[in-house]
Amino acid sequence: MKYTYLGPEGTFSEAALLSVPGADDAERIPSVSVPAALAKVRDRSVDAAMVPIENSVEGGVTATLDAIGAGDDLRIVREVLVPIRFVLIGAPGKTLDDVRVVSTHSHAWAQVRGWMDEALPEVDYLPSSSTAAAAVAFLDNEAPGYDAAVCSPIVPEQHPELNLLATDIGDNVNAVTRFVLVTAARNGLPRPEPTGADKTTVVVPLPEDSAGALMGLLEQFAARGVNLSRIESRPTGEALGSYFFSIDAEGHLDNLRMRNALRGLHRVSPGVKFLGSYPRADGKEPLLDTHHSDEAFSRADEWVDNL
Ligand SMILES: O=C(O)C(=O)Cc1ccccc1
């Protein structure tokens, strides 16, 4: 297997990838952005990409949701949860008092704003492509246009020569980011088998000019006893008011309740895209009524077939 991730080395995405069995010995190619990582999957120059999709403080990573949802040629095959801690790295020779401009990934910035308001209330923010990219720029000895970078504690561990100004600067000690491993849809690799604790991700365009359209989508899941663990609306970019929904539902494509829900979704929104069924990182099994079990669906099909 050949992997890519939001790089360079030392990002949270790389930490997520390294938790995948076998990835530490595999070829790992950093990408400069999430779309660039997914492009490598699409053109088959790698087998899989590890990208951030959701965090417990900021919500969905919209760049990832949009990039995976464009086209139905990608599949999520695994999710990984990474606890997030942040440190502040200064430019060489700078102290906390010298910091006027801080650079990091936008999701990291959102998670240290409280600490910044307390410690560095006047500071300006400069976005970077990733946390590690902002920090390792100081290694090049050139002035990168900012005085400090927010990144993972892994970066100063890998580069002890960096100027560590502060540790544990995250506003929420329980912050967790969810990453997904994405492959090409029909790449010949085995699909993740059902484990009993799975998730299915779909992208569903909201049918337009129809009252109760969202209810029409949701009732496809509700009527089959399929619980949702995330639902987010995103603009399609085509016109004001044109939206799709990115949805995670509990269960696997092989569960009859899920197959029936997906059939229903396709009837009300034929543009629905299936982005994969994969094991839940937390192993939590769904609460199921007996009338939503595979046996109950099979018995009902059998009954109708014999009428
Ligand atoms: O920039 C990184 O290190 C990433 O992997 C993206 C990210 C940034 C902040 C929190 C979680 C993931």
The ligand as a MOL file (V3000), in Angstrom:
LIG
                    3D

  0  0  0     0  0            999 V3000
M  V30 BEGIN CTAB
M  V30 COUNTS 12 12 0 0 0
M  V30 BEGIN ATOM
M  V30 1 O -2.7290 20.6010 9.9400 0
M  V30 2 C -2.7710 19.4570 10.4480 0
M  V30 3 O -1.9450 19.0090 11.2430 0
M  V30 4 C -3.9040 18.5900 10.0890 0
M  V30 5 O -3.7560 17.4040 9.9930 0
M  V30 6 C -5.2490 19.2750 9.9890 0
M  V30 7 C -5.7580 19.5220 11.3680 0
M  V30 8 C -5.5660 20.7460 11.9720 0
M  V30 9 C -6.0570 20.9690 13.2610 0
M  V30 10 C -6.7060 19.9690 13.9410 0
M  V30 11 C -6.8790 18.7410 13.3400 0
M  V30 12 C -6.4150 18.5220 12.0420 0
M  V30 END ATOM
M  V30 BEGIN BOND
M  V30 1 2 1 2
M  V30 2 1 2 3
M  V30 3 1 2 4
M  V30 4 2 4 5
M  V30 5 1 4 6
M  V30 6 1 6 7
M  V30 7 1 7 8
M  V30 8 2 7 12
M  V30 9 2 8 9
M  V30 10 1 9 10
M  V30 11 2 10 11
M  V30 12 1 11 12
M  V30 END BOND
M  V30 END CTAB
M  END
